[in-house]
Amino acid sequence: MTMSEKGFIPEFEVKKQLDLESQARFDQVVVTGKAIFKNSSLTDSSKEVTKPDLGIIHWFHDVVAPTNPDINYRLTNFARPYSQDTINDVSTYANWEQVGGPLEHINIAMKAADFLTRKIQSNLKEPNATRDDWSQTTVESIIKVKPEFVAAVAGLHDEGREVTHSFLTNEIVGNEMLRQIGIREDIIAAMPDEAVMLTPLGQDINQVIRSLPPEAVIMWIADNFGKRFPGQNRLYQKADYDNWDAQGWANNYLKRPRANSETDDFTRANMQTHVDNVPRFFDALDNWIQSVTTTNLESLTTELNMKIGPLLEPVVK
């Protein structure tokens, strides 16, 4: 196990994080993905991502869904015995297609990514002589961003959850899955990276956010705000994160059964850094937006909720 270029997260060997059943599921998704995405712009960087490519992503999710009757992958809670050859994975997929479930989030995030890209582009600051080089360069880059490209990133950003819901493990597994399928590296590079949330507390997280390509920053916003607030017919808003009990979330995670994997051990050891970074992470997103646009994170995500919230399938109470 070696350290990644960013230095915050080791390079884990994916097969060591999965039990035999999970590995078989991983292989099945890869084989299916290769067949479905073959010759599409999602695997060919010489082509431009267009709306039909987003339809291919939806098709892929229909075929590999853990709730597909031909698959029925782990639809109930269970815990495997701890040993050297098994992993204790309490992931369940019974809510995959339900209101508030993983698939709903993926679909909302795709719409959010498209909306946010267009909204940011329509609110870019005008060029002026006093703008710093970073802002000028970033604005020029944002102008070139294709909304469909960011929507495709959103559509594929949670593929690790096809195999496991374990925190960080799903990111490591998902990225490797996409690489084996043949998904373009520029799409994978724009996906949320836990390394951002593990920025050392003595390091300026604003600089970390500024170092990301614009597609990745927009994707971070789409991921966090392109999902339903639990039990309600609206999306997450900035105030929800301002008032979020991140420490309670972390404590509940740490109470879960331990998994026999290096990624779970690493997650537990670094969870406090993630929690401590939450407030300054959202501040950094807001600072990024205000540096290049005439709007801010709260206004942007409020408009997002006004656009998408009414389209959500109502919660049955």
FENDARA-V928404 format. One record per backbone hydrogen bond with DSSP energy under -0.5 kcal/mol. CO is the residue of the C=O (numbers start at 1). NH is the residue of the N-H. Records with the same first field share a line. If there is no record, write none. Layout:
CO: NH + NH
This chain:
2: 11
4: 7
9: 4
10: 12
11: 2
12: 14
13: 16
14: 17
15: 18
19: 23
20: 24
21: 25
22: 26
23: 27
24: 28
25: 29
26: 30
27: 31
28: 32
29: 33
30: 34
31: 35
32: 36
33: 37
34: 38
37: 40
40: 43 + 44
42: 184
43: 45
44: 47
50: 53 + 54
51: 54 + 55
52: 56
53: 57
54: 58
55: 59
56: 60
57: 61
58: 62
59: 63
60: 64
61: 65
65: 68
66: 73
68: 71 + 72
72: 74
74: 93
83: 86
86: 83
87: 89
88: 90
93: 96
95: 98
96: 103
98: 101
101: 105
102: 106
103: 107
104: 108
105: 109
106: 110
107: 111
108: 112
109: 113
110: 114
111: 115
112: 116
113: 117
114: 118
115: 119
116: 120
117: 121
118: 122
119: 123
120: 123
121: 124
123: 294
128: 131
132: 136
133: 137
134: 138
135: 139
136: 140
137: 141
138: 142
139: 143
140: 144
141: 144 + 145
142: 145
145: 147
146: 149 + 150
147: 151
148: 152
149: 153
150: 154
151: 155
152: 156
153: 156 + 157
154: 157
156: 159
158: 161
159: 162
160: 163 + 164
166: 170
167: 169
168: 172
169: 173
170: 174
171: 175
172: 176
173: 177
174: 178
175: 179
176: 180
177: 181
178: 182 + 183
184: 187 + 188
185: 189
186: 190
187: 190
188: 191
193: 196 + 197
194: 198
196: 199
200: 203
203: 205
204: 207 + 208
205: 209
206: 210
207: 211
209: 212
213: 216 + 217
214: 218
215: 219
216: 220
217: 221
218: 222
219: 223
220: 224
221: 225
222: 226
225: 227
227: 236
229: 232
232: 234
234: 229
237: 240 + 241
238: 241 + 242
239: 243
241: 244
244: 246
245: 249
246: 250
247: 251
248: 252
249: 253
250: 254
251: 255
252: 255
253: 256
259: 261
261: 265
262: 266
263: 267
264: 268
265: 269
266: 270
267: 271
268: 271
270: 274
271: 275
272: 276
273: 277
274: 278
275: 278
277: 281
278: 282
279: 283
280: 284
281: 285
282: 286
283: 287
284: 288
285: 289
286: 290
287: 291
288: 292
289: 292 + 293
292: 125
296: 300
297: 301
298: 302
299: 303
300: 304
301: 305
302: 306
303: 307
304: 308
305: 309
308: 311 + 312
309: 312
315: 317
